[in-house]
Amino acid sequence: MTEVSEEKILAEIAVAQDEAALEVVRVAALGKSGSVSALLKTLGGMTPDERKAQGPLINGLKDRVTAALAARREALK
């Protein structure tokens, strides 16, 4: 599995000073060629067993990043 640092992404979200900076972090993680999106794309090439193991981990990462983005966006308003 490609190494994506959840701590690094969450730290970047936490220090985003405004909506524009937050959007940069969002695109880097969840955009079309984002790091989390790239992980999601790897699921298609995995065996069913690998998918069963990795799918919830990758989707959990995506959910946590999405939640952190939403919380930070609210804090900036």
DSSP file (Angstrom, degrees, kcal/mol; ACC not computed):
  #  RESIDUE AA STRUCTURE BP1 BP2  ACC     N-H-->O    O-->H-N    N-H-->O    O-->H-N    TCO  KAPPA ALPHA  PHI   PSI    X-CA   Y-CA   Z-CA
    1    1 A M              0   0    0      0, 0.0     2,-0.1     0, 0.0    38,-0.1   0.000 360.0 360.0 360.0 137.3    0.0    0.0    0.0
    2    2 A T        -     0   0    0      1,-0.1     2,-0.7    33,-0.1    40,-0.0  -0.382 360.0-111.4 -63.8 140.8    1.3    3.5   -0.9
    3    3 A E        +     0   0    0     -2,-0.1     2,-0.5     2,-0.0    -1,-0.1  -0.665  41.2 172.1 -82.4 116.2    2.3    5.4    2.2
    4    4 A V        -     0   0    0     -2,-0.7     2,-1.0    32,-0.0     3,-0.1  -0.994  28.9-135.3-121.0 125.7    0.0    8.3    2.9
    5    5 A S     >  -     0   0    0     -2,-0.5     4,-2.2     1,-0.2     5,-0.2  -0.700  18.3-174.6 -88.6 104.4    0.6   10.1    6.2
    6    6 A E  H  > S+     0   0    0     -2,-1.0     4,-2.9     1,-0.2     5,-0.3   0.902  87.6  54.9 -60.4 -40.9   -2.8   10.7    7.9
    7    7 A E  H  > S+     0   0    0      1,-0.2     4,-2.3     2,-0.2    -1,-0.2   0.900 107.8  49.2 -60.4 -40.6   -1.0   12.7   10.6
    8    8 A K  H  > S+     0   0    0      2,-0.2     4,-2.3     1,-0.2    -1,-0.2   0.929 112.8  46.4 -65.4 -45.2    0.6   15.0    8.0
    9    9 A I  H  X S+     0   0    0     -4,-2.2     4,-2.2     1,-0.2    -2,-0.2   0.941 114.5  47.0 -62.7 -47.2   -2.7   15.6    6.2
   10   10 A L  H  X S+     0   0    0     -4,-2.9     4,-2.3     1,-0.2    -1,-0.2   0.861 111.5  51.8 -64.7 -35.0   -4.5   16.3    9.5
   11   11 A A  H  X S+     0   0    0     -4,-2.3     4,-1.6    -5,-0.3    -1,-0.2   0.907 108.9  50.2 -66.5 -41.0   -1.7   18.6   10.6
   12   12 A E  H  X S+     0   0    0     -4,-2.3     4,-0.6     1,-0.2    -2,-0.2   0.887 110.9  49.7 -64.2 -38.1   -2.0   20.6    7.4
   13   13 A I  H >< S+     0   0    0     -4,-2.2     3,-1.1     1,-0.2    -2,-0.2   0.935 108.7  53.1 -63.1 -45.4   -5.7   20.9    7.8
   14   14 A A  H 3< S+     0   0    0     -4,-2.3    -1,-0.2     1,-0.3    -2,-0.2   0.810 112.6  42.8 -62.3 -32.0   -5.2   22.1   11.4
   15   15 A V  H 3< S+     0   0    0     -4,-1.6    -1,-0.3    -5,-0.1    -2,-0.2   0.451  79.0 126.7 -97.0   0.3   -2.8   24.9   10.4
   16   16 A A    <<  -     0   0    0     -3,-1.1     3,-0.1    -4,-0.6    -3,-0.0  -0.412  45.9-159.9 -59.7 125.6   -4.8   26.1    7.3
   17   17 A Q        +     0   0    0     -2,-0.2     2,-0.3     1,-0.1    -1,-0.2   0.695  64.3   2.5 -85.3 -20.2   -5.2   29.8    7.9
   18   18 A D  S  > S-     0   0    0      1,-0.1     4,-2.2    59,-0.0     5,-0.2  -0.928  84.2 -85.9-155.7 176.8   -8.1   30.4    5.5
   19   19 A E  H  > S+     0   0    0     -2,-0.3     4,-2.4     1,-0.2     5,-0.2   0.861 122.5  54.9 -59.9 -37.7  -10.6   28.6    3.2
   20   20 A A  H  > S+     0   0    0      2,-0.2     4,-1.7     1,-0.2    -1,-0.2   0.919 109.5  46.0 -64.6 -43.6   -8.1   28.9    0.2
   21   21 A A  H  > S+     0   0    0      1,-0.2     4,-1.7     2,-0.2    -1,-0.2   0.883 112.2  52.1 -65.8 -37.7   -5.3   27.1    2.2
   22   22 A L  H  X S+     0   0    0     -4,-2.2     4,-2.5     1,-0.2    -2,-0.2   0.889 106.7  53.2 -64.7 -39.5   -7.8   24.5    3.3
   23   23 A E  H  X S+     0   0    0     -4,-2.4     4,-2.7     1,-0.2     5,-0.2   0.871 104.9  55.0 -64.6 -37.1   -8.9   23.9   -0.3
   24   24 A V  H  X S+     0   0    0     -4,-1.7     4,-2.1     2,-0.2    -1,-0.2   0.922 110.5  45.4 -60.7 -44.2   -5.3   23.3   -1.3
   25   25 A V  H  X S+     0   0    0     -4,-1.7     4,-1.8     2,-0.2     5,-0.2   0.906 112.0  52.5 -65.4 -42.1   -5.0   20.6    1.4
   26   26 A R  H  X>S+     0   0    0     -4,-2.5     4,-3.7     1,-0.2     5,-0.7   0.933 111.2  45.7 -60.6 -46.9   -8.3   19.1    0.3
   27   27 A V  H  X5S+     0   0    0     -4,-2.7     4,-1.3     1,-0.2    -1,-0.2   0.899 110.5  53.9 -64.3 -40.1   -7.3   18.9   -3.3
   28   28 A A  H  <5S+     0   0    0     -4,-2.1     7,-2.4    -5,-0.2    -1,-0.2   0.838 122.8  28.7 -63.2 -32.3   -3.9   17.4   -2.4
   29   29 A A  H  <5S+     0   0    0     -4,-1.8     7,-1.9     5,-0.3     8,-1.4   0.891 138.6  16.3 -93.9 -47.5   -5.6   14.7   -0.4
   30   30 A L  H  <5S+     0   0    0     -4,-3.7    -3,-0.2    -5,-0.2    -2,-0.1   0.454  94.7 109.7-113.4  -3.3   -9.0   14.1   -2.0
   31   31 A G  S ><<S-     0   0    0     -4,-1.3     3,-2.3    -5,-0.7     6,-0.2  -0.036  91.2 -80.9 -67.3 177.9   -8.8   15.7   -5.4
   32   32 A K  T 3  S+     0   0    0      1,-0.3    -1,-0.1     5,-0.1    -4,-0.1   0.844 134.1  24.9 -52.2 -40.2   -8.7   13.7   -8.7
   33   33 A S  T 3  S+     0   0    0     -6,-0.2    -1,-0.3     4,-0.0    -2,-0.1  -0.010  96.7 136.7-113.1  30.4   -4.9   13.0   -8.2
   34   34 A G    <>  -     0   0    0     -3,-2.3     4,-2.3     1,-0.1    -5,-0.3  -0.248  66.9-110.7 -73.5 164.3   -4.8   13.4   -4.5
   35   35 A S  H  > S+     0   0    0     -7,-2.4     4,-1.4     2,-0.2    -6,-0.2   0.890 118.0  42.9 -65.4 -41.3   -3.0   11.0   -2.2
   36   36 A V  H  > S+     0   0    0     -7,-1.9     4,-2.2     2,-0.2    -1,-0.2   0.899 113.0  53.2 -71.7 -40.0   -6.1    9.5   -0.7
   37   37 A S  H  > S+     0   0    0     -8,-1.4     4,-2.0    -6,-0.2    -2,-0.2   0.883 105.5  54.8 -60.7 -38.5   -7.8    9.2   -4.1
   38   38 A A  H  X S+     0   0    0     -4,-2.3     4,-0.9    -9,-0.2    -1,-0.2   0.891 107.3  50.3 -62.7 -39.1   -4.8    7.4   -5.4
   39   39 A L  H >X S+     0   0    0     -4,-1.4     3,-0.8     1,-0.2     4,-0.6   0.919 107.6  53.0 -64.0 -42.9   -5.1    4.8   -2.6
   40   40 A L  H >< S+     0   0    0     -4,-2.2     3,-1.1     1,-0.3     4,-0.4   0.881 104.8  56.3 -59.8 -37.7   -8.8    4.4   -3.4
   41   41 A K  H >< S+     0   0    0     -4,-2.0     3,-0.7     1,-0.2     4,-0.3   0.772  97.2  63.5 -66.6 -24.9   -7.9    3.7   -7.0
   42   42 A T  H X< S+     0   0    0     -4,-0.9     3,-1.0    -3,-0.8     4,-0.3   0.720  84.4  77.0 -72.1 -18.8   -5.6    0.8   -5.9
   43   43 A L  G X< S+     0   0    0     -3,-1.1     3,-1.5    -4,-0.6    -1,-0.2   0.863  85.2  61.7 -59.9 -36.2   -8.5   -1.1   -4.5
   44   44 A G  G <  S+     0   0    0     -3,-0.7    -1,-0.2    -4,-0.4    -2,-0.2   0.790 103.9  48.7 -62.0 -28.6   -9.6   -2.2   -8.0
   45   45 A G  G <  S+     0   0    0     -3,-1.0    -1,-0.3    -4,-0.3    -2,-0.2   0.415  94.2  97.6 -92.4   1.7   -6.4   -4.1   -8.6
   46   46 A M  S <  S-     0   0    0     -3,-1.5    -3,-0.0    -4,-0.3     0, 0.0  -0.516  80.0-106.6 -89.9 157.9   -6.4   -5.9   -5.3
   47   47 A T     >  -     0   0    0     -2,-0.2     4,-3.0     1,-0.1     5,-0.2  -0.379  40.1-103.4 -70.0 160.5   -7.6   -9.5   -4.7
   48   48 A P  H  > S+     0   0    0      0, 0.0     4,-2.2     0, 0.0     5,-0.1   0.878 123.9  50.5 -55.4 -37.8  -10.9   -9.7   -2.9
   49   49 A D  H  > S+     0   0    0      2,-0.2     4,-1.7     1,-0.2     5,-0.2   0.921 111.4  46.8 -66.7 -43.1   -9.1  -10.6    0.4
   50   50 A E  H  > S+     0   0    0      1,-0.2     4,-3.5     2,-0.2     5,-0.4   0.917 112.3  51.3 -62.6 -42.4   -6.8   -7.7    0.1
   51   51 A R  H  X S+     0   0    0     -4,-3.0     4,-2.7     1,-0.2    -1,-0.2   0.893 107.1  53.3 -61.2 -40.2   -9.7   -5.4   -0.7
   52   52 A K  H  < S+     0   0    0     -4,-2.2    -1,-0.2    -5,-0.2    -2,-0.2   0.862 117.0  38.6 -63.8 -35.2  -11.6   -6.7    2.4
   53   53 A A  H  X S+     0   0    0     -4,-1.7     4,-0.6    -5,-0.1    -2,-0.2   0.918 126.3  33.2 -79.8 -46.3   -8.5   -5.8    4.5
   54   54 A Q  H  X S+     0   0    0     -4,-3.5     4,-2.8    -5,-0.2     5,-0.3   0.811 103.5  72.4 -84.8 -31.7   -7.5   -2.6    2.9
   55   55 A G  H  X S+     0   0    0     -4,-2.7     4,-3.0    -5,-0.4     5,-0.3   0.921  99.7  44.2 -52.7 -54.5  -10.9   -1.1    1.8
   56   56 A P  H  > S+     0   0    0      0, 0.0     4,-2.1     0, 0.0    -1,-0.2   0.858 114.5  51.5 -62.2 -33.1  -12.1   -0.2    5.3
   57   57 A L  H  X S+     0   0    0     -4,-0.6     4,-2.1     2,-0.2    -2,-0.2   0.941 113.8  42.2 -66.7 -47.0   -8.7    1.3    6.2
   58   58 A I  H  X S+     0   0    0     -4,-2.8     4,-2.4     2,-0.2    -1,-0.2   0.921 116.6  47.6 -68.1 -43.8   -8.6    3.5    3.1
   59   59 A N  H  X S+     0   0    0     -4,-3.0     4,-2.6    -5,-0.3    -1,-0.2   0.871 110.2  53.5 -66.0 -35.2  -12.2    4.5    3.4
   60   60 A G  H  X S+     0   0    0     -4,-2.1     4,-2.6    -5,-0.3    -1,-0.2   0.905 108.1  50.3 -63.1 -41.5  -11.8    5.2    7.1
   61   61 A L  H  X S+     0   0    0     -4,-2.1     4,-2.6     2,-0.2     5,-0.2   0.939 110.9  48.9 -59.9 -47.7   -8.8    7.5    6.2
   62   62 A K  H  X S+     0   0    0     -4,-2.4     4,-2.6     1,-0.2    -2,-0.2   0.917 111.9  49.2 -59.2 -44.3  -11.0    9.3    3.6
   63   63 A D  H  X S+     0   0    0     -4,-2.6     4,-2.5     1,-0.2    -1,-0.2   0.903 111.6  48.6 -63.2 -41.8  -13.8    9.7    6.1
   64   64 A R  H  X S+     0   0    0     -4,-2.6     4,-2.4     2,-0.2    -1,-0.2   0.902 112.9  47.4 -66.5 -40.6  -11.4   11.1    8.8
   65   65 A V  H  X S+     0   0    0     -4,-2.6     4,-2.5     2,-0.2    -2,-0.2   0.924 112.8  49.5 -65.4 -43.7   -9.8   13.6    6.4
   66   66 A T  H  X S+     0   0    0     -4,-2.6     4,-2.3    -5,-0.2    -2,-0.2   0.913 112.2  48.0 -61.3 -43.3  -13.3   14.7    5.2
   67   67 A A  H  X S+     0   0    0     -4,-2.5     4,-2.5     2,-0.2    -1,-0.2   0.905 111.5  49.8 -64.7 -41.8  -14.5   15.2    8.7
   68   68 A A  H  X S+     0   0    0     -4,-2.4     4,-2.5     2,-0.2    -2,-0.2   0.895 110.4  50.8 -64.6 -39.5  -11.4   17.1    9.7
   69   69 A L  H  X S+     0   0    0     -4,-2.5     4,-2.5     2,-0.2    -2,-0.2   0.930 111.5  47.6 -62.2 -45.4  -11.8   19.4    6.6
   70   70 A A  H  X S+     0   0    0     -4,-2.3     4,-2.1     1,-0.2    -2,-0.2   0.908 112.8  48.5 -62.9 -42.8  -15.5   20.0    7.5
   71   71 A A  H  X S+     0   0    0     -4,-2.5     4,-2.1     2,-0.2    -1,-0.2   0.914 113.4  46.6 -65.0 -42.9  -14.6   20.8   11.1
   72   72 A R  H  X S+     0   0    0     -4,-2.5     4,-1.9     2,-0.2    -2,-0.2   0.889 109.5  54.3 -67.4 -38.5  -11.8   23.2   10.1
   73   73 A R  H  X S+     0   0    0     -4,-2.5     4,-0.8     1,-0.2    -1,-0.2   0.914 110.1  47.5 -61.4 -42.8  -14.0   24.9    7.5
   74   74 A E  H >< S+     0   0    0     -4,-2.1     3,-0.8     1,-0.2    -1,-0.2   0.907 109.9  52.8 -63.3 -41.8  -16.6   25.5   10.3
   75   75 A A  H 3< S+     0   0    0     -4,-2.1    -1,-0.2     1,-0.2    -2,-0.2   0.828 107.1  52.9 -64.1 -31.3  -13.9   26.9   12.6
   76   76 A L  H 3<        0   0    0     -4,-1.9    -1,-0.2     1,-0.2    -2,-0.2   0.692 360.0 360.0 -78.8 -17.8  -12.7   29.3   10.0
   77   77 A K    <<        0   0    0     -4,-0.8    -1,-0.2    -3,-0.8    -2,-0.2   0.497 360.0 360.0 -75.5 360.0  -16.2   30.8    9.4
